[in-house]
Amino acid sequence: MAWQQHLANGSERGKAQSDRGATQSEPGRVRILDWVESQTCVTRIWLDELIAKGDPDDLVSELHKQAAWLELMRDRLKKAS
């Protein structure tokens, strides 16, 4: 059930950013930021699930790398807009 809450929070946050960004920056950049935000939420969901259920294939470390990259890109896109 935690993943459903993450998804709901991410959708609301993404919509608010999209609405706000549409007036401040180019539409393409807003779409990319929305995509990065959605991928960040999905990555967090999978990390939570793997940590809760165990990680037999050591995927957590790979997902942590992906999450760090997504957060870096999100921060850069926000600063650029």
N, C-alpha and C positions, 0 to 999 in steps of 0.2 A: 504494500500500500504506500510505502514511502516514495516509490517511483512515481505514483500518480500525483502526489503533492508536488514533487520536483517538476513534473511536466506542467502542471497547472500554473505554478509560480513562474516557470520559464516562459510560458505562453503569454501571460499577463505582462511580464517584464519586457518581453520582445515587442509586444504590441505598443506599449507605452514608448519605448525607444523608437520604434518605427514612426509613430505619430509625431514625436518630437523631432526626429531627424529629418523627416520629409520636408520640413520648412527650413532646416539649417544646412542641409548638404545635398549633394547630387543623389538622385534616386538609386543609381547603381551601388553607391557606397552604403546606402541604407539597407539595401537587399543583402549585401555581403555581410554587414554587421548582424542582421537578423539571422542569417545562416550560421554565422559563427556562434551567436548566442544559443541557437537551437542545438548545435552540435556540442556545445559546452554542457548544456542540460542533459543531453543523452549520455555523454561521457560520465557525468556525475552519477546518473542513475545506474549505469553498469558498474561503476566502482562500488557504489553502495551494495548492489546485489552480490558482487563477487566477494566483497569483504564479509558480508553477512553469511553467505553460504559456503565460504571457503574458496580457495583459488588453486585447484589442482594443476593448472597449466601455467602458473605464474604470469597471468595476464594483467594483474594489478599494476605491475611495474610498467608495462607497455601503455596501459591506459593513463597512468600518471604522466608519462611523457607526452601523450596526446593532449591531455588536459592542460598541461603547462604551455604547450604550443598554442592551443586555442585561446587561453587566457592572455598570452602575449599578443596574439593577433587582435583580440577584442580590445585590449588596451590601446594598441596602436591605432586601430580604426576609430576609436572614440576620441583620441587626441587629435586625429587628423580632421575630424568633422567639426 
